[in-house]
Amino acid sequence: MNYFTYILESELNGRYYVGSCQDVPARLKRHNEGATPSTKPYRPWRVAWTQQPDCKEAALRREREIKRMKSRQYIERLIAGGK
């Protein structure tokens, strides 16, 4: 199965959300429907970045790595095409 690490950007205020899943379009739809309490107040969301690691575990590791950085600049570099 394919797994992805993704970054969403709020069209409301530019906030970012980092997650991982198997189906990014379906997950985006759930975020925009308000199914996720942490993202509900900042709708609508758009996909700003995705990466497809080798497996589910790698996708989860990458998600945690990005979240640990706690850096908007780091996220913006990823979106702009940096590593």
C-alpha positions as CSV (number, residue, x, y, z in Angstrom):
1,M,0.0,0.0,0.0
2,N,1.1,3.5,-0.7
3,Y,1.5,5.9,2.2
4,F,2.1,9.6,2.1
5,T,3.3,12.4,4.4
6,Y,1.6,15.6,3.6
7,I,1.4,19.3,4.6
8,L,-1.8,21.2,4.4
9,E,-2.1,25.0,4.4
10,S,-5.1,26.8,5.7
11,E,-6.6,29.2,3.2
12,L,-8.1,31.1,6.1
13,N,-4.9,32.1,7.9
14,G,-1.9,30.3,6.4
15,R,-1.5,27.8,9.2
16,Y,0.1,24.5,8.4
17,Y,-0.9,21.0,9.4
18,V,1.4,17.9,9.0
19,G,0.0,14.4,8.7
20,S,0.3,11.0,7.0
21,C,-2.2,8.8,5.3
22,Q,-2.9,6.4,2.4
23,D,-5.2,8.7,0.3
24,V,-4.4,12.4,0.4
25,P,-7.4,13.6,-1.5
26,A,-9.8,11.7,0.8
27,R,-8.0,12.9,3.9
28,L,-8.1,16.5,2.6
29,K,-11.9,16.1,2.1
30,R,-12.3,14.9,5.7
31,H,-10.2,17.9,7.0
32,N,-12.4,20.3,5.0
33,E,-15.6,18.6,6.2
34,G,-14.5,19.3,9.8
35,A,-14.0,15.7,10.8
36,T,-10.6,16.5,12.5
37,P,-11.1,18.7,15.6
38,S,-7.6,20.2,15.4
39,T,-8.1,21.5,11.8
40,K,-11.8,22.3,11.9
41,P,-11.4,26.0,12.9
42,Y,-9.0,26.8,10.1
43,R,-10.9,25.5,7.1
44,P,-10.6,25.4,4.1
45,W,-7.4,23.6,3.7
46,R,-5.3,22.9,0.5
47,V,-2.5,20.4,-0.1
48,A,0.8,22.3,0.0
49,W,3.2,19.4,-0.1
50,T,3.3,15.6,-0.3
51,Q,6.0,13.0,-0.1
52,Q,5.6,9.2,-0.7
53,P,8.1,7.3,1.5
54,D,8.8,3.6,1.0
55,C,6.3,2.4,3.6
56,K,3.8,3.3,6.3
57,E,6.5,3.4,9.0
58,A,8.7,5.7,6.9
59,A,5.7,8.1,6.3
60,L,5.0,8.2,10.1
61,R,8.7,8.8,10.8
62,R,8.8,11.7,8.3
63,E,5.6,13.2,9.8
64,R,7.2,13.1,13.3
65,E,10.5,14.5,12.0
66,I,8.7,17.5,10.4
67,K,6.6,18.1,13.6
68,R,9.7,17.9,15.8
69,M,11.3,20.7,13.9
70,K,8.5,23.1,15.1
71,S,9.7,25.5,12.4
72,R,7.5,27.4,9.9
73,Q,10.7,28.2,8.0
74,Y,11.5,24.4,7.7
75,I,8.0,23.7,6.4
76,E,8.1,26.6,3.9
77,R,11.5,25.3,2.6
78,L,9.9,21.8,2.1
79,I,7.0,23.4,0.2
80,A,9.3,25.5,-1.9
81,G,11.2,22.3,-3.0
82,G,14.0,22.1,-0.5
83,K,14.8,19.0,1.5
